[in-house]
Amino acid sequence: MFRKLKNTALKSLLLIACTALPLGAVQADQLNDILKKGVIKIGVPENFPPFGSVGKDFKHEGYDVDVAALVAKDLEVDLELVPITSKQRIPYLGSGKVDLVISSMGANPGRAKSIWFSHAYAPFFSGAFASESLVISSAADLAGMKIGVTGGTIEDLELSKELPEGADLKRFGDNAATISAFVSKQVDVIVTGNTVAAKIGKDNPDVKLETKFIVRQSPAFIGVKSGEMNLLQWVNVFVLHKKLGGDLNELSQKWLGQKLPDLPTL
């Protein structure tokens, strides 16, 4: 009787071990699943131009949308765009509603607890912008110039740390006032985000706006579900390939009107 019970218990333990081992030892491979299905679902900005928004033809367009299209092309799968808000980015990735998030997302330690990040793929920064006729390469060159900035912003705080003597910093109440002052030539230089500068350049082509120097880098990263190492490695190779091949620079010129700056890696 004891031997029978012992054998029964042993069989039960073996059964538990056999059913539990695959869960711990075999990891899901999202990259392989995407290739098998022939479709990749990518979350892109719902309404954040020029990275992602609805165009005149009612189709989504923007920097991130074009990057998503390149991902699908290189994987040789169909693309399913999933417009998402900022708050939906991490939950959608974790729940499997999307395979990747390409939505101008910055990386930080808090977010890194929930998801993994690729190397930086998109420029998102604060900088000093002015006409191409002005020779400016650093904050030191702003001496004797009028600089417009929106008061209390990151740009204001960062620039104030290195502003040279003789620079006339003019603070405005909001972005609209800062932009108006620059376009009307009340100031020589505007210090703002690169997406704001891109719109100024697009709306005022005669200004011939160009990036003079970067005040603060806040690049964007592609979000990958935590644990998906194969997919993360593929995405990093993809980002490197598109940097070296010039594809990301072309998209930066197309959507931001600026050359692609050096982007950091994680």
C-alpha positions in Angstrom: 0.0 0.0 0.0 2.8 2.4 0.9 4.7 1.6 -2.3 1.5 2.2 -4.3 1.0 5.6 -2.7 4.7 6.4 -3.2 4.5 5.6 -6.9 1.3 7.6 -7.3 2.9 10.6 -5.6 6.0 10.3 -7.7 3.9 10.2 -10.9 2.1 13.3 -9.7 5.3 15.1 -9.1 6.6 14.1 -12.6 3.4 15.3 -14.2 3.6 18.6 -12.5 7.3 19.0 -13.5 6.6 18.1 -17.1 3.7 20.6 -17.4 5.6 23.3 -15.6 9.0 23.1 -17.4 7.8 24.4 -20.7 6.4 27.5 -19.0 9.7 28.4 -17.4 12.1 27.0 -20.0 10.4 27.9 -23.3 10.0 31.6 -23.9 7.5 33.0 -26.4 9.1 34.4 -29.5 7.1 37.4 -30.7 9.4 38.0 -33.7 8.7 34.5 -34.9 5.0 34.9 -34.3 4.9 38.1 -36.4 6.7 36.4 -39.3 4.3 33.4 -39.1 1.2 35.6 -39.1 2.5 37.9 -41.8 1.2 41.0 -39.9 2.7 43.4 -37.4 0.6 45.7 -35.3 2.4 49.0 -34.5 1.1 51.7 -32.2 1.6 55.2 -33.7 0.6 58.7 -32.4 -3.1 59.4 -32.7 -2.6 63.2 -33.0 0.9 64.4 -32.6 2.1 66.0 -35.8 4.6 65.7 -37.4 5.2 62.3 -35.9 1.7 61.0 -36.4 -1.7 62.5 -37.3 -4.6 62.2 -39.8 -3.7 63.8 -43.1 -5.9 65.5 -45.7 -6.7 62.1 -47.3 -7.9 60.9 -43.9 -5.0 58.5 -43.7 -2.4 58.5 -40.9 0.9 60.1 -41.8 4.1 61.4 -40.1 7.6 60.5 -39.1 6.6 57.6 -36.9 4.1 56.3 -39.5 6.8 56.2 -42.1 9.2 54.4 -39.7 6.4 51.8 -39.0 6.1 51.3 -42.7 9.8 50.7 -43.0 9.7 48.1 -40.2 6.9 46.1 -42.0 8.7 46.3 -45.3 12.0 44.9 -43.8 10.1 42.2 -42.0 8.2 41.5 -45.3 4.9 41.5 -43.5 1.7 43.5 -43.7 1.4 46.6 -41.5 -1.6 47.2 -39.2 -1.4 50.8 -37.8 -3.0 51.3 -34.3 -3.4 55.0 -33.5 -2.8 55.4 -29.7 -2.6 58.2 -27.2 0.4 58.7 -24.9 -1.4 57.0 -22.0 -2.1 53.9 -24.1 1.4 53.2 -25.3 2.7 51.0 -22.4 -0.7 49.3 -21.6 -1.3 48.4 -25.3 2.2 46.9 -25.6 1.9 44.9 -22.4 -1.5 43.5 -23.3 -0.5 42.5 -26.8 -2.8 45.0 -28.6 0.3 46.1 -30.4 3.6 44.4 -31.2 5.7 47.6 -31.2 5.2 51.2 -30.1 6.6 53.8 -32.5 5.1 56.9 -30.9 7.8 59.5 -30.1 8.3 57.9 -26.7 11.1 58.9 -24.5 13.0 56.4 -22.3 13.3 56.7 -18.6 13.9 54.3 -15.6 10.2 54.3 -14.7 9.0 53.2 -18.1 11.9 50.7 -18.3 10.3 48.7 -15.4 7.4 47.8 -17.7 8.8 47.7 -21.3 12.1 47.5 -23.2 13.4 50.3 -25.4 15.3 50.1 -28.7 18.2 52.5 -29.6 17.0 56.0 -30.4 15.3 56.3 -33.8 13.9 59.8 -33.9 15.2 63.3 -33.0 13.2 65.0 -30.3 15.1 67.9 -28.8 15.2 71.5 -27.7 17.5 73.7 -29.7 18.4 77.2 -30.9 17.0 77.9 -34.3 17.6 80.9 -36.6 18.1 81.9 -40.2 20.8 80.1 -42.1 22.5 83.6 -42.6 23.4 83.8 -38.9 26.6 82.0 -37.9 25.9 80.3 -34.5 27.3 77.1 -33.3 27.0 77.3 -29.5 25.5 79.5 -26.7 28.6 81.5 -26.7 27.8 82.9 -30.1 24.5 84.5 -28.8 26.3 87.5 -27.4 24.8 90.6 -28.9 21.7 88.8 -30.2 18.1 88.9 -29.1 16.8 85.4 -28.2 13.2 84.5 -27.8 12.0 81.7 -25.5 8.8 80.7 -23.7 9.3 81.6 -20.1 9.5 78.7 -17.5 10.0 76.0 -20.1 12.8 73.5 -20.2 14.4 75.5 -23.0 14.4 78.6 -20.8 15.9 76.8 -17.8 18.6 75.0 -19.8 19.7 78.1 -21.9 19.8 80.3 -18.8 22.6 78.1 -17.5 25.0 79.0 -20.3 23.8 82.3 -21.7 26.8 84.6 -22.3 27.1 88.3 -21.3 25.6 90.6 -23.8 22.9 88.2 -24.9 19.4 89.7 -24.7 17.0 86.9 -23.6 13.4 87.8 -24.1 10.8 85.6 -22.3 7.3 85.3 -23.7 4.1 84.0 -22.1 3.4 81.1 -24.5 4.7 79.4 -27.6 2.4 81.5 -29.9 3.9 84.7 -28.6 7.4 83.4 -28.9 6.8 82.2 -32.5 5.2 85.5 -33.4 8.1 87.5 -32.0 10.6 85.4 -34.1 8.6 85.5 -37.3 8.1 89.3 -37.0 11.9 89.6 -36.4 11.6 91.0 -32.9 14.2 88.4 -31.9 17.0 86.9 -33.9 17.0 83.4 -32.5 14.2 81.2 -31.2 14.9 78.5 -28.6 12.2 75.9 -28.7 11.4 72.2 -29.5 12.3 70.8 -32.8 8.7 70.0 -33.7 7.8 73.6 -33.1 10.7 74.8 -35.2 9.6 72.4 -38.0 6.2 74.0 -38.2 7.8 77.5 -38.2 10.0 76.5 -41.1 7.1 74.9 -43.0 4.8 78.0 -42.5 7.6 80.5 -43.2 9.9 79.0 -45.9 11.5 82.4 -46.6 13.0 82.4 -43.1 15.3 79.4 -44.1 15.3 78.2 -40.6 18.0 75.8 -39.5 19.2 74.2 -36.2 22.1 76.1 -34.7 22.8 73.9 -31.7 21.0 71.5 -29.4 20.1 72.7 -25.9 18.7 69.4 -24.6 18.4 66.0 -26.1 15.1 64.0 -25.6 15.2 61.4 -28.4 12.5 58.9 -29.1 12.8 55.1 -28.7 10.8 52.2 -30.1 8.9 50.3 -27.3 9.2 46.5 -27.2 7.4 44.1 -24.9 9.5 43.2 -21.9 11.3 39.8 -22.4 11.1 39.8 -26.2 14.9 39.7 -26.7 14.8 38.5 -30.4 12.4 41.2 -31.4 14.5 43.9 -29.5 17.7 42.7 -31.2 16.0 42.8 -34.7 14.7 46.4 -34.0 18.1 47.6 -32.9 19.7 46.2 -36.1 16.8 47.9 -38.1 17.5 51.2 -36.4 21.2 51.0 -37.1 20.6 50.0 -40.7 18.3 52.9 -41.3 20.7 55.4 -39.7 23.7 54.2 -41.8 21.6 53.9 -45.0 20.3 57.5 -44.6 16.6 56.5 -44.4 16.1 58.2 -41.0 17.9 61.3 -42.2 15.5 61.5 -45.2 12.5 61.2 -42.9 13.9 63.9 -40.6 14.3 66.2 -43.6 10.8 65.4 -44.8 8.9 65.8 -41.6 11.1 68.1 -39.4 12.9 70.1 -42.1 16.2 69.3 -40.3 19.1 67.0 -40.7 19.1 64.0 -38.4 21.3 64.8 -35.4 23.5 62.2 -33.7 21.2 59.9 -31.8 22.3 58.0 -28.6 22.1 54.3 -28.0 21.0 52.6 -24.8 
